[in-house]
Amino acid sequence: MKKILSAILAADMFGYSRLMENGEIDVITRQSQYLKDIIQPEILNRNGTLIKTTGDGFLAIFNTVQESVESAIAIQTRMILMEEPLPHDQKIQYRLGINAGDLILNDNDIFGDSVNIAARLEGLSVPDGICLSDIIYQLINDDTKNLFEDLGSQRVKNISRPIKVWQWDPRSQKVERKKSSEELQQQVQFCLSEDDAQIAFARVGTGATILKAPNWLNHIEYEWRSPIWGPLLNKIATQHELIRFDQRGGGLSDWDVSKISEDRMISDMINVVHAAGLERFTLLGISQGCAFSIRYAFENPEKVNGLILFGGYVRGRLMRNSEESKILHETAQSLIAAGWGSNNPAFRTFFTSSFIPDATVQQASSFDELQRVSTSAKNGARIQQMNATVDVSELAKQLKIPCLVLHCEGDQITPHDEGRRMAALIPGSQFVTLEGNNHALIESTPAFDKFVLEVTNFVKGLS
């Protein structure tokens, strides 16, 4: 028996008795899977210790306050996404409470007032939410503080003094996103490629048509509701008809395909355009999608009235005559082979921290999950290899259509110089440098707002 100072995370399942009454085997099966795939990995990934599990909850401790809160947000974010397809009365919804203080550790259990307060805090939380004591709130960083709302002083059972409480409520985090989703419902369809692979595409919105080429990781349904891509896709679809598709080998398209290549990507784009009945449109390329958009536009100039290229390149990592780019490619391939799809998110965190270093904990967790659901390790490596060997420099020089190129100044995946090089090769193209270090566009950042403004004005100018 010993006394230690820790941050304590307590969790219980909202409506546990009702859920068990309606289908205990299903609930226990899902709960066990979430414990293995989400809860334990997210606790371990932030240096926490899972002390014990109960029928309807769990207890964990952490060495730092910041890591306890990051772990809680990551767990709730992933749980919400996994349970979203289910009817409301069948969802597993945890409530989490976090406190810090001295506790007694004895025989793989913990005791003390600080533990009791954490347990009382979770009882104050909304389903899928998190409640913090004020001592926790005061010690987390400002970006994380901004995610919590002041609930004031609360009295809880068996604690004599009032406790100041702060709450993370996913409903308030997603108010604008939910409203947009209710107003805009995308339609998912499928078409067949030349080699009989099924390619999934989605269309939503009205107005001038924008076709988005796939970037490295895609899942047209997951992205639509994610805090990373969802806000941007909704912004575009409120003013335009937006069509996207999942590349072969990932998302809702066929994963078991014999070929993943530049030629197949272009033929799949042609088939999606035909299946969607598109006559003329603006082509949006993000990251890898820039190179493929350039080739498609060169080979099909009658279809494309303008190009929007963000965070991309004309030459892949192995085509840049750069030892650093070669090492980055080989490192990424090794990490994909070693840890893609692993229950331990540490492997995926390598990519997340490079793609979106300025993201919130919730956004980073969603991007981690996108990697897991978007494709397999084998296909992820095949797509990476395809991208590394692409070079459309000569085609870019011959384009004769309006083009807008945008790139974040601190992009850690594709250097700013590669975006500027792309703009220099395309005759008459506009080049816009965006603030920030992200390779993806995240809502409520200057880069996001500037991108939306520039794209809106560019598309208007094409009509």
Secondary structure, 3 states (H helix, E strand, C coil): CEEEEEEEEEEEECCHHHHHHHHHHHHHHHHHHHHHHHHHHHHHHCCEEEEEEECCEEEEEECCHHHHHHHHHHHHHHHHHHHCCCCHHHCCCEEEEEEEEEEEEECCEEECHHHHHHHHHHHHCCCCCEEEEHHHHHHCCHHHHCCCEEEEEECCCCCCCCEEEEEECHHHHCHHHHHHHHHCCCEEEEEECCCCCEEEEEEECCCCEEEECCCCCCCHHHHHHCCCCHHHHHHHHCCCEEEEECCCCECCCCCCCCCCCHHHHHHHHHHHHHHCCCCCEEEEEECHHHHHHHHHHHHCCCCEEEEEEECCCCECHHHCCCHHHHHHHHHHHHHHHHHCCCCCCHHHHHHHHHHCCCCCHHHHHHHHHHHHHHECHHHHHHHHHHHHCCECHHHHHCCCCCEEEEEECCCCCCCHHHHHHHHHHCCCCEEEEECCCCCCCCCCCHHHHHHHHHHHHHHHHHC
